[in-house]
Every structure is written in structure tokens, then in C-alpha cells.
Amino acid sequence: MVLSIISIELAIFLFVLALFAGIGISAIGPGGIFVTIALFLFVPISSAEVAGTASATFIATGLLAAYLYRLSGDFAVGYARETAIILSGMSIVGAVAGSQANLVIPDDVFGILLAVFVAVVGGIIVYREFIGLEPRNYLDSATDLQRRALLSVLGFGVGFIGGLLGVGGPVIMVPLLVILGVPMLISLAVAQVQSIFISGFATAGYWLGDAVSIPLAILVGVPQLIGVVIGWRVAHLVAEERLRIALGVVLVVIAPAIAY
């Protein structure tokens, strides 16, 4: 059993880190990636078990966060529901393609490209906030066809990344939607729904390969769920511009970790 080879100190560390990761998931988007990194660095299990176990917890966090954002009415604003449906559907297609591409594209090469992309997006978000540039919602100004086409491309792209590298969902989708001018709360809400589908597909594959540790998933999953509730409250109490700055800073910080 995995937990039998984990010290009490490491278990406490993982619990606390997962709590803050859960806050990040529902407050700004990025968060779960820290759990993945911690499992990879500190727990003596295979990379497949790391990805499979982490993905299993993201199904639960996505379900809870989506439910909370539904309670707060964020799916009733604008094109939120349509956005969630299109992104989720196309992310499944992208995840399938990404998992196949994983067989021929070196993860380290693509990981470096993704890290650069994440850092640039984070830098743009922070820069726009500091110079006082008001976000323009490009989805509102687009025609129905243009909006759905753009969302389809985004959904496929994020799903592809998720299938290829085991990342995606809120960590990528939230900043992309923010760049497009979508309000922060709506971006967070729809990204949670998409993460359910990406993580569900990934977990199913890893489960078939016996690469999901249930005890470890519970250890880091329960505190993440607690953190998700806290993060949801934070997202509704803190001004959107502050959330966007926090998002940008976190993206720049985690970029090296993605490359690693």
C-alpha cells in the first residue's frame, strides 16, 4: 500500500499543500498542478500513478466547484452554459488526440513550449492589470458562429494538452478565457465543468492500467475539496482585478515547474 511507505511528516505536508491547491483551483484556476508536482517529487510511485491519482482527485474537485458556482448563479450569466458545453465536448476529442500524440511527441519538448506559453499568458494578464487596460469580452462581440468556433478550438486545444501532458482544465482554460475578456467568475465556473471531462477521461485510462492509488487520492483529495469551498468563497469576496493579478503571478511562477 502506498500510504505505508509515506512518513507522517510527508502525509501532513501533502494534506496541507492539497488544501491550498484546492483553494487555488476554485479561486483563480491553477492549483491542482501543485498536487501533481508534489506527488511526482516526494512520493515513490510511477509517473503513471502520479497522473492517474491526481486526475482522480480533479474529477471530485471539478464536480464540487461546478456545483458551487452553479449555486452562486455564475452559469446563468451570458453564454456561460453554452461555453461550458462546447468546451467540455471538444475537450474530450482533444484529450483523445493528445493521448495518441503522446506516443510520438517527446513530453519534455512540449512541456517546455507549454511552460513558455503559460509564462507569457501570465505576464500579459499582469501587464494589462497594471497599466489599467480594461478587458474586452471578445465572445460578446463575436457572431454566434464565430463564438462557437473559437470555443471549439479552445476546448480541443486544452483537451489536447491535457491528454498529452496530464495538465489542462482550469490551469490553462481560465487564463485563456480571461485574455479573451470573459469575466473571472464565469471563466472559473466553465473551466471546472471542462476539468471533469478531461480528468474523467484520463482517470479511466489510468484506472484500466492499474495506475490509480485510492488511498493516496483520498489523502490529497479530501483537503482539496475543503480548499475548493474556501476558494469559491474567496473568488466571490475578492475584487476581480486582484484575482486576475494573482492568476497571472501564479502562472509565471508555475511555468518552470511545468517545464520540469
N, C-alpha and C positions, 0 to 999 in steps of 0.2 A: 504493500500500500504506500502511495506517495507520501501521505502525511507522516508516516512512521520514520521517514528519513529527513524530515524538516524539524529544525530545532524550535523550541518555544519562542525564542527571540525572533527568528525568521518569520514564524507564523504571525506574531504580533505586528511585525513590520509590514507584512503583506496585507494584513487586515486594515491597518491604518492607511496605507497607501491606496488600497482599494476604496476606502471611504472617500478620500479626496478625489480619486478618479471618478467616482460616481457623481460627485458634485460637479466636476468639470464636464461630464457627459451632458447633463441637463441644463447647466448654466451657460456654457459657451460652446459646447460641441466636443472638442478634444478632451480626452480623459481616459478612455479605455486603453489607449495605446500604452499608457504608463504601466498598466497591469501586464500587458503582453511583454513589455521590455523587462519588467521585474521578474516575471516567471522565467524568461529566457536566461537572464543573467544569474539568478540566485537559486533556482530550483533544478536539481539534476534529472531533468526529463528531456525527451527528444523535442526537436523543434516542431514536429507534427503535434505532439501532445500540448505544447505551449499554445499553438494556434487553435487547436481543437477545443481546449479547455477555456481559453479566453473567449472564443467565439460563442461557446455555450452560455457564458455569463452575459454576453451582449444581447442575446435574444431576450433574456429576462429584463435587462435594463431598458432595452428598446420598448418592450411591451409596457412596462411601468411608466416610463417617461411619456410615451404616446398617450397613455390613459390620462396622465396628469395634465398634459397640455390640452387634451380634449375637455377635461373638466373646467379649465380656465378659459375655454372658448376660443383658443387660438386657431383651431381648424375652421372656424366659421368666418374667418376674415379673408376677403378677396378670393384668390384662386388656391387657397391652401389645400383643400381636399383634392382638387384636380392635380395639383403639383405632387402631392404625396402619392397618388395612384400611379401617375406616369413615371415618376422617379423609381418607385418600387418595382413596377413591372419591367422597366428597361434594365434595372439593376440586376435582375435575375438573368437576363440574356447576357449582360456584360460579365457577370460572375462566371457563367459557363465558359464564355470565350477566354476570360482571364485565366481560369484554371487550366485550360488547354495550352494557352501561350506560356504558362509556367514551365512547360516541358521543353521549350526551345529558347526562351529568353532568360539570360542569367539574372537572378534576383538582385545581385549586388549592383549591376549596371542600372537596372530600372529603379532600384532603391535610391541610388544617387540622384537620378533625374527627378524622382518624386520629391526627394528632400529639397532640391533646389526650387522646385515648383512651390512647395509648401512655404519655404522661407520667403520667396518673392511675394506670394499672396499675402502672407502675414505682414511683410513690410509695406505693401501697398495699403492695406487696411489701416495700419498705424499712421502712415503718412497722411492719408486722407482725413483722418480724425484730427490730427494735429494742425493741419492747415485749414480746418474748418470746412472741408468740401462736403456738402450735403449729398447723401446717397440718392441716386436717381433709380427708381424702380423700372428697369428695362422691360420686365414682364408686363407691367401695366400698359406701357406704350406700344407693345407689340400686338400684332393681329393674333387671332386665336390660333391660326396655323403656325405662325412664327413662334409663338409661345410654346406650343406643344412640341414643335420640332426641336427647339432649344432644350426643353426639359428632357426630351427623349435622349438627346446627345449627352447631356449631363448625367442622366441616370445610367446610361450604358457605360460611360467613361468611369464613373465612380465604382460601378459594379465590376468593371474590368480590373481596376486597380485592386479592389477587394479580393477578387478571385486569384489574381497574380501574386500579391504580396501579403494577403491576410490583413490588410488595413482598408479603411474606407468608411462609409457611413458618415456620422457627424464630423469626424476629424477632417474630412475633405469636403463634404457637401455643404456644411454650414458656411465656411469661408467663401465658397463659390457663390452661394446664394446672396451672401452679404455684399460681395463685389458687384453683383447684379442689382443691388439696391433693395432686395427683399428685406422687410423688417426682421430684426433679430429673433423675436419670439416665434414668428412664422417659420423662419429658417430652422430654428431648433426643433419645432414641432414636426415638420415634414421629414427632417433628417432622421428623427427617431423611428418613424414608420419604415423608412427605407432600410435602416440598420437591421430591423427584424428580418427582412427578407435576405439581405446579404449574409448575415450571421447564421440564419437558419439553413441556408444552402451549404455554407461552409461547414457548419457543425455536422450536418447529415453525412457529408463525405468523410469527415474525420471520424465520426462515430462508426461508420462501416469499417474503417481501418483500425478500430480499437485504439483511437488516439485521443480520447476524451476522459479526463480524470474527474469523476463525480465529486469525490471528497475535496479535491483542490478547487473545483468550480464552486462548491458551497463556501469554502473558506474565503475566497475572494469575491464571490457573487453576492453574498448577504450584505457585507458592508457597502458594496457598490449600490445596492438597492436603497439602503439608508441614505447614501450620498445623493442619489438621484432625487429623492424627495427634498432634501436640503437645497440642492442646486436649482430645482424648479422654483422654490420659494425665492432664492437669490435672484434668479432671472426676472422675476416679477417685481422685485423691490429695488433693484439697481437700474440706473438710467441706461438706456440702450447704447449711448456713445461710450460709456465706461465698459460695458460688456464687449463692444467691438474692439476697443483698445486691448482689453485683456485677451481676447481671441487672437488678435494679431501678434501680441507678445508671446503667447504660448506657442503659436505656430513657428515663430522664429526659433524659439528655444528647443522645440522637439525635432526640428529639421535634422540636426546631426544624429539624433537617435534613430530616425527613420533610415538614414544612410547607413548607419552601423548595422 
